[in-house]
Amino acid sequence: MPVSNVLRIILLLFLVSPLLGYSQYKKEYWESRDKWQKVPELIQLMGLEKGMKVGDVGCHEGYMTIHLSNFLGNEGKVYSVDVVKHRIEKLKRLIKKEKRKNVIPIIGKYDDPLLPENTLDAVIIMDTYHEIESGVEVLKKVYKSLKESGKILILEEIKTYRIENSRDSQTSRHDIALRYVKEDLEAAGFVIEKEIPDFGRWENKQGEQMWILVAVKK
């Protein structure tokens, strides 16, 4: 194949690859995700009940938000936060189409999710914490948003061969180990309630281990 054609193919892949990344947020992906994400267990770990108010920080286009919306019912509220505007705009279109009245989309700041203070029963940060540079600062804002005894659940994934690597090495590859986030939660004033080092495999991929921390505002 001529070099010029190879270069064209490489350029095309470079331009299209960011768009391919968005496909994981289509509804078809959400349906397959239900098979490994264990949403009912996440809801149970957060201690949720109908009518509660919950924050979904790093909501992307709304996978967990929609599950929370369904569970909490019309009397509940989901405050759905993402720093990427087009994700929030897509979520707004979805909730308008489905006529959901219990979802509040928020375009957050990188160091502040802009959640209402002393309002929430629980907050979930799923597959997002590894992207947050000012982790303790953000967790302190989350702490303020929670009611007394409110819970935060953080779920992340880590490739097992990188568990012992430095924090910078991990986050540069878009994952993070439980121990680093545990330190941040404690520094922000939370009390660790539960640690689950192995919650299954992210996307059912071998060696991509999900973990969970649940902490409480005291």
N, C-alpha and C positions, 0 to 999 in steps of 0.2 A: 504494500500500500504506500502511495506517495506520502512524503513527510507532510506536505500541505494538508492532506486529508486527515492525517493523524492529529495534527494541530487543531483542525476544525472540530474533531470529535472531542478532544480534551476541553476546548473552549465551551462547547455545548454542554458537556457534563458539568463544568464549573458553573455555568449560568443556571442550569436546571436543578442542581443538587439542593440549593436552599429551599426550592419549592417542594421537592420530594420529602423534605423533613416535615412539612406541614401535614403530610398524608396521615401521620400517626394520630392526628386529632380528628379524623373523620369518624362518623358514627360507626362505620364498619369496624374500625380499629377499636372503638369503645366496646363493642359487643364481644370481640375476641379478648379484650383486656379483662372483662368481667371474670374470665375463667381462671386468671392467675392473680388478680389484684386483691381479692378477698375483702371486698368492700364491707359486707356485713360484720366482719371481725373488726375492721377499723372503726365502724360506728359503735360497736360494743366497747372497744378499748377507750373511746372518748367519753363513754358514759352518756350518750345522747338519748334524749327523749323527745317526743313530739312537742312542737312549739318552742323549742330552744333556739337560741341565736348563736350562729357558728361562723367563724372566719375561715376562708379557704385562700391561703396566701401562696401565690404562685399557681393560680388556677388554670393557666393556659387558656384553652378555649372552653373549658367547663366540664371535663369528665367527672371529677369528684363533686363539683358544684351541683350538677344535675342529680346525682345520687342523693346528696344531702337535701336538696330541694324536695325530692320525692319523699324522703323519710320524714323530714320535719313538718311537712304539711303547711297549709295556708297560714297557720298561726305562728310558724317559725320564720326565721330569716337566715339567709346565707349572704355574707359579705364577701364577695369574690374579687380578689385583688391580683392584678398582674401589672408589671411595669411596661409591658409591650402593648402599645395602643391597639394594633390590629387584632390582637387576641381578644381584648375586651370588646372591641367593636363586633367581632364575630359572635361573642357570647351574647351581646345585646340583641343581635338579630335573632339568635336562637331562642332566647327567652320571650322575645316579642312574638315570634312565630308560634311558640307553644303556650303563649298567654300565661306565663309564670309571673306571679305577683310577689313571690317571697325571695327573689334574688336581687341583690344590690351590687352591680358591677362598679369597681373602683380602679382607676388607673393610679397605682401607687408610686411612691418614690423608691429609689434604690436603697435608701437608708430609713424609710418609713412607710409601712403599709397603709397608713392613713385610716386605721380602724377607729371606731368610736370608743372612748374610754369607759371602763367599768360597765361594759354592756354584754360581753360575749360569755357564753357558757363553755365554749371550747374553740380552739383554733387548730387547723391542720396545715402543715407545710410538707408537701409531698413532692419528691424528686425536684426540689428547688433550692434547698439550703446550700448545696455545694456551689451555687452561683452567687450567693450573697457574700460580698466582701466584708461588710460591717456587721457580722453576725450577731455579736453581743448587743450592739446598739439596736438592731431590728428586734431582737428578742425582748429587750427592755420595753420597746413600744408595744409589742404583743402582750407583755406582762400587764401593762397599764390598761389594755383593752379588755382584759378578762375580769369577770366578777371574782370575788373571793372564792377560793377552791375551784376556780375554772381550770381547765386542762389544756395542754398543748400536746399534740402528737406530731412527731417528725418522722417521716419515712424517707429513707434514702437507699440507694443501691451502691455496692462496692464490688469491684472485681476481686475475687478472693486472693489472687496473687499480688494485689496491691495493698492489702489490709495493713501491712507493717510499714508502708511508705510514709514519707513526710506529708504533712497536710498540703503544702504547696504542690507537691508532686501529684497528689490525688486530685485536687480541685482543678489543676491544669488539664486533667483528663476527664473532668466532669463527674467525679464521684467523691465520696468522703466517708471515712470510717466513723463508727459510733462513738469512739472515745473522744474525738475532737469536739463533736457536737454536745456531748455530755458536759464537757468542761465549760462550753459556752452557756448552756442552760443554767448551770450552777452559778456562773459569774453574773447572770442576769437576774438571779434571785429565785429561780425555780427549785422545787424539790423533786428529785427523780422518783417517780412512782413505779415505773416498769421498764425493763430493758428486754428487748427481744433481738438477740444478735442474728438470728436466722429466721426470717419470715417467708422464706420461699425464694424463687428465682424470678428476677425481673424479666418479663416477656418470655418466661420459661427457658431462658438461655443458661446453659451450663456455665458455672463459674461467676454468674452475676447475682450476687446474694443481696436480698433486701434485708434491711434491719429497721427496727422501730424503737424510739424512745417516747415514753409518755411521762410528762412532768406536770406538777400542780403549782398554782399560785397560792402561797401561804402568807 
